[in-house]
Amino acid sequence: MSRFSVLLPTAITGAVAGGIVAFAIAGTGGGSNSTVVETVTQRVPGAAVPTTLTKPQGMTINQIYRAASPGVVDITVISQQQSGAGAFGAPTTQQTEGEGAGVVYDRNGDILTDEHVVAGATSVTVHFQDGFSAPAKVLGADPSTDVAVIRVKAPVSELHPIPFADSAAAQVGDPVVAIGSPFGEPETVTAGIVSAVGRDITAPNNYTITGAIQTDAAINPGNSGGPLLDAYGRVVGLNDQIQTNSGSSAGIGFATPGNADVRVASAIIAGHPIRHAYVGVCLQPSQARGAQIATGPSQACTAPIAPGSPAAAAGLRPGDVIVAINGAPVGSTNAFINSIDRFTPGQTVTMTIRRGGHTARIKVTLKARPVSAPSG
């Protein structure tokens, strides 16, 4: 049976079960009072132009590596984990070390990586291409999007930011290159294509990340947080997880969408808290246009409507099909999730629903997502 595996740091190679789970409900993230002086997240000219294999555009794999690799770092993480009861019944702790990758984001020492790479870290060390190493602190993280920002004090000569492309412009067949530290081998380069776009993957806190980019470029444990690069050496996403039977690459990997990575990272660097709007519904696949609330419990969630949630308070019911929010049509589950994420906790929205052949409008006051999604 296939499974989704978050690409855990190399030395912590357990797989995290995933799948399509509770939608439109999410968690909290960290913030900081630091401010950014300079970033390199501007969209470069031509970023919206797809780089398909049918066009003789872009760089060779070697050129991409030489241009981008100075901005890719190896990250080692030490954490403490409880390992069961000791001789007198007290829990014991065990020190573990993991390894991932990251992308230099600006010349202030801010580096982007996956949240699951640094989750629970007691120490983080960044290793640059030329051998320079320095300790880093976790500036902030958002498990709902699996994005974290770490900050390192390093000479400007060590900091080579990599520009981000418009991830929404990625198209099936576009060539891509991954750089990371699979199985403890930093500066490893693999290449492939964009196999699909608009995929759903599961965040570390069991919420759904929409818009993920699927690739057949080989990524393995230790690639987490490293860049997936387009044919011009720009980041289209952070390598995040794989679907596999064995725990190793089977040619189906996923990167978080770069546009969301930039949005979350910019907020963290600016010191803004990451808060996602929460409805509290579990959605199910449906042939009908709109987003259908599940009709009963499932492996993904214990109840279609989470108790005490905004959906419960507003009177939404299992089986309701949400077809519009504030008058804007909702054509699919992903459209519903993305629409809700544009609002902030505390706002009230009007949902148009279909129920038993009738149409109704229901006002829902959104809350902040719980830390973890209610699940089965």
Backbone hydrogen bonds, N-H to C=O, Kabsch-Sander energy under -0.5 kcal/mol:
donor,donor_aa,acceptor,acceptor_aa,energy
3,R,244,T,-1.4
5,S,242,I,-3.5
6,V,4,F,-0.5
7,L,240,D,-2.2
8,L,6,V,-2.2
10,T,99,E,-1.7
12,I,9,P,-2.7
14,G,12,I,-0.8
17,A,15,A,-0.6
21,V,19,G,-0.7
29,G,274,I,-1.0
30,G,141,A,-2.3
40,V,105,Y,-1.2
44,V,42,Q,-0.6
47,A,44,V,-1.9
49,V,46,G,-2.0
52,T,50,P,-0.6
53,L,173,G,-0.7
55,K,52,T,-1.7
57,Q,55,K,-2.4
59,M,231,A,-3.0
64,I,60,T,-2.5
65,Y,61,I,-2.5
66,R,62,N,-2.5
67,A,63,Q,-2.0
68,A,64,I,-2.7
69,S,65,Y,-2.8
71,G,68,A,-2.3
72,V,69,S,-1.8
73,V,102,G,-2.1
74,D,127,H,-2.5
75,I,100,G,-2.4
76,T,125,T,-2.4
77,V,98,G,-2.6
78,I,123,S,-2.4
79,S,96,T,-2.4
80,Q,120,G,-0.7
81,Q,94,Q,-2.6
83,S,92,T,-3.1
86,G,90,A,-3.6
89,G,86,G,-1.6
92,T,84,G,-2.9
94,Q,81,Q,-3.0
96,T,79,S,-2.7
98,G,77,V,-2.8
100,G,75,I,-2.7
101,A,224,S,-2.8
102,G,73,V,-1.7
103,V,112,L,-2.6
104,V,71,G,-3.0
105,Y,110,D,-2.8
106,D,110,D,-1.2
109,G,106,D,-1.0
111,I,150,I,-3.0
112,L,103,V,-2.8
113,T,148,A,-2.1
117,V,114,D,-1.1
118,V,114,D,-0.8
118,V,115,E,-0.7
119,A,115,E,-1.1
121,A,118,V,-2.1
122,T,78,I,-3.4
123,S,78,I,-1.6
124,V,136,A,-0.6
125,T,76,T,-2.6
126,V,134,A,-3.0
127,H,74,D,-3.0
128,F,126,V,-0.5
128,F,132,F,-3.4
131,G,128,F,-1.8
134,A,126,V,-2.0
136,A,124,V,-2.7
137,K,151,R,-2.1
139,L,137,K,-0.8
139,L,149,V,-2.2
140,G,149,V,-1.5
142,D,147,V,-3.0
145,T,142,D,-1.2
146,D,142,D,-1.1
147,V,142,D,-1.7
148,A,113,T,-2.6
149,V,140,G,-2.7
150,I,111,I,-2.6
151,R,137,K,-2.7
152,V,109,G,-2.2
153,K,135,P,-0.7
154,A,152,V,-0.8
158,E,155,P,-2.2
159,L,155,P,-0.6
159,L,156,V,-1.1
160,H,158,E,-0.7
162,I,104,V,-1.9
165,A,235,V,-2.4
167,S,165,A,-1.0
169,A,166,D,-1.9
170,A,167,S,-1.3
173,G,194,V,-2.6
174,D,171,Q,-2.2
176,V,192,G,-2.4
177,V,229,L,-2.0
178,A,190,T,-2.8
179,I,227,P,-1.5
180,G,188,T,-1.7
181,S,222,G,-1.6
183,F,221,P,-3.2
184,G,181,S,-1.6
185,E,182,P,-1.3
188,T,180,G,-2.2
188,T,185,E,-0.7
190,T,178,A,-2.2
192,G,176,V,-2.5
194,V,174,D,-2.1
195,S,193,I,-0.8
195,S,214,Q,-2.3
196,A,214,Q,-1.3
199,R,212,A,-2.3
201,I,209,I,-2.2
203,A,207,Y,-3.4
205,N,143,P,-0.6
206,N,203,A,-2.3
209,I,201,I,-3.2
210,T,208,T,-0.6
212,A,199,R,-2.4
213,I,255,A,-2.5
214,Q,196,A,-2.5
214,Q,212,A,-0.5
215,T,253,G,-2.3
216,D,193,I,-1.2
223,N,220,N,-2.8
225,G,239,N,-2.5
226,G,223,N,-2.4
228,L,237,G,-2.6
229,L,177,V,-3.4
229,L,227,P,-0.6
230,D,234,R,-2.6
233,G,230,D,-2.1
235,V,163,P,-2.5
236,V,228,L,-3.1
237,G,228,L,-1.0
238,L,256,T,-0.7
239,N,226,G,-2.8
239,N,237,G,-0.5
240,D,254,F,-2.7
241,Q,254,F,-1.5
242,I,5,S,-2.3
243,Q,252,I,-2.6
244,T,3,R,-2.5
244,T,242,I,-0.5
253,G,215,T,-2.7
254,F,241,Q,-2.7
255,A,213,I,-2.3
256,T,238,L,-2.4
258,G,236,V,-2.5
260,A,257,P,-0.6
261,D,257,P,-2.0
262,V,258,G,-2.6
263,R,259,N,-2.0
264,V,260,A,-2.5
265,A,261,D,-2.6
266,S,262,V,-2.7
267,A,263,R,-1.5
268,I,264,V,-2.3
269,I,265,A,-2.7
270,A,266,S,-1.8
271,G,268,I,-1.3
272,H,267,A,-2.7
275,R,273,P,-0.8
276,H,27,G,-0.6
277,A,343,F,-0.6
278,Y,367,K,-2.3
279,V,24,A,-2.0
280,G,24,A,-0.7
281,V,23,F,-0.6
282,C,304,P,-2.4
283,L,281,V,-0.5
284,Q,292,Q,-2.3
290,G,331,G,-1.4
291,A,322,I,-2.3
292,Q,284,Q,-0.6
292,Q,290,G,-0.5
293,I,320,D,-3.1
294,A,282,C,-3.4
298,S,301,C,-2.7
306,A,280,G,-2.5
306,A,304,P,-0.5
309,S,306,A,-1.9
311,A,279,V,-2.4
313,A,309,S,-2.3
314,A,310,P,-2.0
315,G,311,A,-1.1
316,L,311,A,-2.1
319,G,293,I,-1.0
319,G,294,A,-0.7
320,D,317,R,-1.9
321,V,354,R,-2.0
322,I,291,A,-3.1
322,I,320,D,-0.6
323,V,321,V,-0.6
323,V,352,T,-2.9
324,A,352,T,-1.2
325,I,328,A,-2.3
326,N,350,T,-3.4
328,A,325,I,-2.0
330,V,323,V,-3.0
331,G,329,P,-0.6
336,F,332,S,-1.9
337,I,333,T,-2.4
338,N,334,N,-2.8
339,S,335,A,-2.1
340,I,336,F,-2.5
341,D,337,I,-2.0
342,R,339,S,-1.3
343,F,340,I,-1.7
346,G,366,L,-2.3
347,Q,344,T,-2.0
349,V,364,V,-2.7
351,M,349,V,-0.6
351,M,362,I,-3.2
352,T,324,A,-2.6
353,I,351,M,-0.6
353,I,360,A,-3.0
354,R,321,V,-2.4
355,R,358,H,-3.1
358,H,355,R,-1.7
360,A,353,I,-2.3
362,I,351,M,-2.8
364,V,349,V,-3.1
366,L,347,Q,-2.9
366,L,364,V,-0.7
367,K,278,Y,-1.7
369,R,276,H,-2.0
373,A,205,N,-2.7
376,G,299,Q,-0.7
